[in-house]
Amino acid sequence: MKKIRVGLVGFGFIGPHHLEAIRRTGLAEVVAIATSDAAGAHAKAEQSGVARATGDWRTLTADPAIDVIDIATPTHLHGPIALAALAAGKHVIVDKPLATSSAEAARMLAGAQRARVVHAVTFNIRYNVMLQHARAIIARGDLGEVRLVRGHYLQEWLLKDTDFNWRLQPERAGALGMIADAGAHWYDLAQHVTGRRIVRVLADLSTAMRVRRPTRGRTVRVQVPDLGLIVCEFDHGARGHFATSALCAGHKNDLTIEVSGSHASLRWEQERPDELWLGHRDAPNQLLRKDPALLDPGVRHYAALPGGHAEAWPDAFRNLMRNILGFIAEGRDPREADEIAFPTFATGLRIARIADAIAASAKAGGRWQSVKKP
Ligand SMILES: NC(=O)c1ccc[n+]([C@@H]2O[C@H](COP(=O)([O-])OP(=O)(O)OC[C@H]3O[C@@H](n4cnc5c(N)ncnc54)[C@H](O)[C@@H]3O)[C@@H](O)[C@H]2O)c1
């Protein structure tokens, strides 16, 4: 079978993981990478065994030999690169969050629908097999009616005033900084795992560290929040709460989601990716360690290894890329994409609108704010 040819834009932290996940599917080949400087791009392409490299992403969006543009740049560039790729009739994969604003996300969705190509956003975490199992057992009713969804995404990498990154620059990350960046993963998980939509939010956002002194560069007055506390309501009335910050010493990548229903609870923690905690009132609690034989038959294919061999973050990324590239390889109609096998720009737009509601609620001093419907 002829392999799908991918042009990958952005090769910093996440770009190499896109490359690895794409290679592991066996369905596609990354034929070129683009970064912000040509020399760096060439060096990285050589180290990674990619044939071509450029310092100008337009070379890739204009290249008729490329089928898919995969975007792994800072968020403000997602829109311009995606729109150019769509105008050239290419399928587009974008890392999360889809854009720095919901207006840009809406333009990207409209452009993708006009172009009739496949569009996807890499909310990769949800394709961990234990989260797929969580989704399946909630859908089949094991937890009863979902009443409370709670969790956090806590990290430590902004703890010191010398820590700095583009995610603190509103022109690159959007007005909410990490609340929309890391937060997007949790809003997506809360909706995907429960099968429900967040319809209202109540938010308190603050900036604990107002001045930063990056080791490289000038002192910066921080314009984006670095602490977010968010209460939410789901479309069937369940409530949720979520805290996020990268100011929490000791928390490396502590993304946690817990769902409590009328019969039972479950919890998944990113730092223990092979486990699912199941909470019961009239029986002992359980700790389910990944073992394909013990998982819902509909999601077993998301586990590639037998029990006892850990599967984690890169495996979830591979699962997602396999779903997206498999859909493209089969030549399926983009309108058939259901947002379950892979998130689309419609999923990304919905998450951007949650971010809008969070911003509006915080601005109004913490009043409930509805999430705009697409
Ligand atoms: N899915 C996930 O779990 C996950 C994790 C981290 C980051 N992300 C997202 O991925 C994106 C990239 O984040 P990152 O941490 O890899 O950033 P990064 O700063 O580490 O890397 C950014 C890359 O983009 C390139 N770039 C910048 N300007 C460019 C330009 N004009 N043309 C071409 N390339 C350009 C840089 O050269 C670099 O290679 C962001 O949207 C971020 O939110 C997602």
The ligand as an SDF file (V2000), in Angstrom:
LIG
                    3D

 44 48  0  0  0  0  0  0  0  0999 V2000
   -0.6140   16.9420   22.8540 N   0  0  0  0  0  0  0  0  0  0  0  0
    0.2020   17.2050   23.8480 C   0  0  0  0  0  0  0  0  0  0  0  0
    0.2580   16.4740   24.8250 O   0  0  0  0  0  0  0  0  0  0  0  0
    1.0750   18.4340   23.7820 C   0  0  0  0  0  0  0  0  0  0  0  0
    2.2180   18.5450   24.5780 C   0  0  0  0  0  0  0  0  0  0  0  0
    3.0290   19.6800   24.4160 C   0  0  0  0  0  0  0  0  0  0  0  0
    2.6870   20.6670   23.5160 C   0  0  0  0  0  0  0  0  0  0  0  0
    1.5370   20.5540   22.7930 N   0  0  0  0  0  0  0  0  0  0  0  0
    1.1400   21.5860   21.8070 C   0  0  0  0  0  0  0  0  0  0  0  0
    2.0000   21.4560   20.6850 O   0  0  0  0  0  0  0  0  0  0  0  0
    2.3290   22.7420   20.1580 C   0  0  0  0  0  0  0  0  0  0  0  0
    3.8560   22.9080   20.1940 C   0  0  0  0  0  0  0  0  0  0  0  0
    4.3190   22.8490   21.5330 O   0  0  0  0  0  0  0  0  0  0  0  0
    5.8360   22.4790   21.8960 P   0  0  0  0  0  0  0  0  0  0  0  0
    5.8660   22.2970   23.3700 O   0  0  0  0  0  0  0  0  0  0  0  0
    6.3220   21.3930   21.0270 O   0  0  0  0  0  0  0  0  0  0  0  0
    6.5760   23.8530   21.5180 O   0  0  0  0  0  0  0  0  0  0  0  0
    8.1380   24.0710   21.3190 P   0  0  0  0  0  0  0  0  0  0  0  0
    8.3820   25.5130   21.6110 O   0  0  0  0  0  0  0  0  0  0  0  0
    8.9290   23.0430   22.0470 O   0  0  0  0  0  0  0  0  0  0  0  0
    8.3730   23.7910   19.7510 O   0  0  0  0  0  0  0  0  0  0  0  0
    7.8070   24.6120   18.7780 C   0  0  0  0  0  0  0  0  0  0  0  0
    8.3560   24.2380   17.3970 C   0  0  0  0  0  0  0  0  0  0  0  0
    7.7080   25.0980   16.4370 O   0  0  0  0  0  0  0  0  0  0  0  0
    8.6990   25.6390   15.5880 C   0  0  0  0  0  0  0  0  0  0  0  0
    8.2810   26.9450   15.0530 N   0  0  0  0  0  0  0  0  0  0  0  0
    8.1480   28.1310   15.7050 C   0  0  0  0  0  0  0  0  0  0  0  0
    7.8520   29.0940   14.8300 N   0  0  0  0  0  0  0  0  0  0  0  0
    7.8140   28.5120   13.5920 C   0  0  0  0  0  0  0  0  0  0  0  0
    7.5850   28.9940   12.2760 C   0  0  0  0  0  0  0  0  0  0  0  0
    7.3220   30.2740   12.0540 N   0  0  0  0  0  0  0  0  0  0  0  0
    7.6280   28.1100   11.2530 N   0  0  0  0  0  0  0  0  0  0  0  0
    7.9050   26.7930   11.4570 C   0  0  0  0  0  0  0  0  0  0  0  0
    8.1260   26.2720   12.6900 N   0  0  0  0  0  0  0  0  0  0  0  0
    8.0730   27.1290   13.7440 C   0  0  0  0  0  0  0  0  0  0  0  0
    9.9390   25.7800   16.4450 C   0  0  0  0  0  0  0  0  0  0  0  0
   11.0990   25.8790   15.6210 O   0  0  0  0  0  0  0  0  0  0  0  0
    9.8560   24.4690   17.2360 C   0  0  0  0  0  0  0  0  0  0  0  0
   10.4170   23.4280   16.4510 O   0  0  0  0  0  0  0  0  0  0  0  0
    1.5540   23.7420   21.0050 C   0  0  0  0  0  0  0  0  0  0  0  0
    0.3300   24.0650   20.3920 O   0  0  0  0  0  0  0  0  0  0  0  0
    1.3140   23.0050   22.3090 C   0  0  0  0  0  0  0  0  0  0  0  0
    0.1720   23.4500   23.0120 O   0  0  0  0  0  0  0  0  0  0  0  0
    0.7520   19.4560   22.8990 C   0  0  0  0  0  0  0  0  0  0  0  0
  1  2  1  0
  2  3  2  0
  2  4  1  0
  4  5  1  0
  4 44  2  0
  5  6  2  0
  6  7  1  0
  7  8  2  0
  8  9  1  0
  8 44  1  0
  9 10  1  0
  9 42  1  0
 10 11  1  0
 11 12  1  0
 11 40  1  0
 12 13  1  0
 13 14  1  0
 14 15  2  0
 14 16  1  0
 14 17  1  0
 17 18  1  0
 18 19  2  0
 18 20  1  0
 18 21  1  0
 21 22  1  0
 22 23  1  0
 23 24  1  0
 23 38  1  0
 24 25  1  0
 25 26  1  0
 25 36  1  0
 26 27  1  0
 26 35  1  0
 27 28  2  0
 28 29  1  0
 29 30  1  0
 29 35  2  0
 30 31  1  0
 30 32  2  0
 32 33  1  0
 33 34  2  0
 34 35  1  0
 36 37  1  0
 36 38  1  0
 38 39  1  0
 40 41  1  0
 40 42  1  0
 42 43  1  0
M  CHG  2   8   1  16  -1
M  END
$$$$
